[in-house]
Amino acid sequence: MGRIWNLEEHKGKTALIEESGLQMTYEDLDSEAYALAERIGHRCLVFSLCRNEIGSVLGYTAFINHGIVPVMVSSHLEETLLDNLLKVYSPEYLWVPKEQADRFAGMARAYEAYQYVLLKTGYEIRYPLYEELGLLITTSGSTGSPKLVRQSYTNVLDNAQSIAEYLHLDDTERPITTLPMNYVYGLSIINSHFLVGAALLLTEKGLMQKEFWDFFREMEATSFGGVPYTYEMLDKLRFCRMKLPSLRTLTQAGGKITPELHEKFAGYAQETGKNFVVMYGAAEATSRMGYLPPEKAVEKKGSMGIPIPGGTFTLIGEDGEEVRTPMTPGELVYFGKNVTLGYAEKGADLALGDERHGRLETGDIAQFDADGYYYIIGRNKRFLKIYGNRVNLDEIDRLIKGRFQIEAASTGADDHMVIFVTEQDYAESVRDFVIETTKLNPAAFKVIVIDEIPKNESGKTLYSALLKEYT
């Protein structure tokens, strides 16, 4: 169990630049991370409430580089959902923004640095941790599900090295944060750029805010990442007309971008000498599994590309045999060192070893063309990507049923979820509850009242019938 990054080799270089003007070198980050880890003093579980700020990145660096296992969650996670996660996993410490520390009454303050506070929880249960377990990250956006992905140190390092290789990263890069660090896409940007000694530009501002672009230009950002919704917003902002001479690379993942937007941004990149890189991944594969080389962005519109360095794709047809013919659908299976250990759904699962052994059945239906480029054409699992956040539809149903004791069934397409209920009196309340509990954008879903939710003979909901008849 070694370090993920050797921060000392980047001594003297700037590691972090916050919008506030605060900066930190790699040397300072290394020493501050050591001091935080020393205060904890041993391998244990820590909940890290994440923001795009120096204190949050410092905590992550200290934990993963010193054998302490962080659970990465948003600092904006609804309180009751966070309380449930804490109850399930009983972490020994919390690393939280200073202004949120008072919310955890009765927990002792053990350390403080860069507007973050380390709290000792006092939970009596201490669950054993598998020796290769490096970090845990949520699988279903903001629904507060106790289901976490177990990532190993090997997973994190291998995926970061692969990303740095295919994006040709070096120490002149200055990526600006457009994604939360509790989301694997956002975290992968930190992981890969720390390997090469680049400077991360940290901001909590969004693309629709003037301050974001002021910071972008002032600090000469070289790249950013975005989910499909990000590019929809950029299109509305007439991004392609902006003067951003420092920008080198735009990456996209977190769901399939529309062919029209793919074509527009690929064309923009080609005309301006920049790189537009479409990528494919999942938390279960640490982050990335596939990428479309930028020189193919225009030619292979709609493709998510080829396997990342060190990875392999296979398609399995309905007959259980490997698909060998171009443009023939099959379930996409990925092989690589970045395939994670498995899931945890309770504290005792943290002791589990590697359950996947480098093989991941993605649940996505894909096909490849004659040149070996892959295209995602469908999905056979019960989750959607809503503005980049993966939302488990079963969890949405569970939350509604648990709160209102009514029948509910959710379905839809990426960025467009539909929730069906059978009680007119509850429709507005369900909508408000989902907005409040999950923090999903209200524009991303609607609630429809129907007389009866269709089921088959065994009592299972017929989601395909719902989607076909009512959308």
Secondary structure, DSSP 8 states (H G I E B T S, - for coil): ---S--GGGGTTSEEEEETTS-EEEHHHHHHHHHHHHHHH-S--EEEEEE-SSHHHHHHHHHHHHTT-EEEEEETTS-HHHHHHHHHHH--SEEEEEGGGGGGSTT-EEEEEETTEEEEE---S------TTEEEEEESSTTS--S-EEEEEHHHHHHHHHHHHHHTT--TT--BB--S-TTSHHHHHHHHHHHHHT--EEE----TTSHHHHHHHHHTT--EEEE-HHHHHHHHHTTGGGS--TT--EEEE-SS---HHHHHHHHHHHHHHT-EEEEEEE-GGGSSEEEE--GGGTTTTTT--BEE-TT-EEEEE-TTSSB--STT--EEEEEESTTS--EEESSGGGGG---SSTTEEEEEEEEEE-TTS-EEEEEE-SSEEEETTEEEEHHHHHHHHHHHH-S-EEEEEETTEEEEEES-GGGHHHHHHHHHHHH---GGGEEEEE-S---B-TTS-B-HHHHHHHH-
